[in-house]
Amino acid sequence: MSKPVVAIVYHSGYGHTKVVAEAVLAGIKESDAVEGALISVDEVDANWEVLDGAAAIIFGAPIYMGNLSAGFQGFAEKSSKRWMELKWKDKLAAGFVNSGSQNGDKLQGLHAMFNLSQQHGMLWVGLGLHPGNNNSKGSVDDLNRLGGFGGAFAQSNVDEGPDMVPPAADRKTAQHLGRRVADAAVRWTKGA
Ligand SMILES: Cc1cc2nc3c(=O)[nH]c(=O)nc-3n(C[C@H](O)[C@H](O)[C@H](O)COP(=O)(O)O)c2cc1C
């Protein structure tokens, strides 16, 4: 029997969110029981069938002007063809967002991804981690240093390139999300 596919579909204007997407993929690949697929919104037209066949889809985007980037929103609107037939109903969904500011209205973007998942009848998987860096012994190197619950948050200094940021803590948090969704996909598809 073929392994369940856990797909990531992401937009990245300048490469920072792509780094986060690759960290999510590394987490998916920790599991031998699933296949990972990394799809940029720029190549989504050649990959709708991969998404249709996936057990889980993880959404990823940068925050532009306080919300999901137009590049990601374009994908979301194109996915309405799937919505017509509720083709993605009962797939797992999850999300990650990356922005220049520590806050930067990331939650707004993550909630927009959640809304997209619910329009499609998908089941949302959160991060499943306590917040890091929230007490006197904490540090910016903590896993989940930005304290997200519904998904993985990353922050990339606006004057540094994707070879420098987001920092390792955010990449590890993204990796955790990938592993968590992979494990959830195995449980969710058991016997299906
Ligand atoms: C048009 C535009 C709007 C942005 N708006 C925000 C914002 O609202 N909040 C924020 O924290 N960062 C904002 N940023 C910074 C990006 O979120 C940040 O640089 C991010 O790392 C870009 O990811 P990318 O390289 O994958 O496109 C904005 C950047 C651009 C280009």
The ligand as an ORCA input file, in Angstrom:
! r2SCAN-3c Opt
* xyz 0 1
  C       4.811     43.949      0.873
  C       5.325     43.521      2.200
  C       4.544     43.688      3.331
  C       4.992     43.265      4.573
  N       4.169     43.402      5.654
  C       4.576     42.917      6.869
  C       3.705     42.963      7.990
  O       2.551     43.368      7.903
  N       4.179     42.519      9.167
  C       5.463     42.056      9.313
  O       5.844     41.710     10.397
  N       6.299     41.952      8.238
  C       5.878     42.363      7.039
  N       6.705     42.244      5.943
  C       7.994     41.561      6.098
  C       7.923     40.094      5.634
  O       6.893     39.390      6.318
  C       9.253     39.400      5.893
  O      10.281     40.096      5.232
  C       9.242     37.948      5.467
  O      10.410     37.312      5.927
  C       9.171     37.799      3.958
  O       9.120     36.441      3.623
  P       9.491     35.931      2.165
  O      10.948     36.205      1.952
  O       9.193     34.471      2.188
  O       8.605     36.688      1.203
  C       6.277     42.680      4.698
  C       7.066     42.506      3.553
  C       6.601     42.903      2.325
  C       7.468     42.697      1.100
*
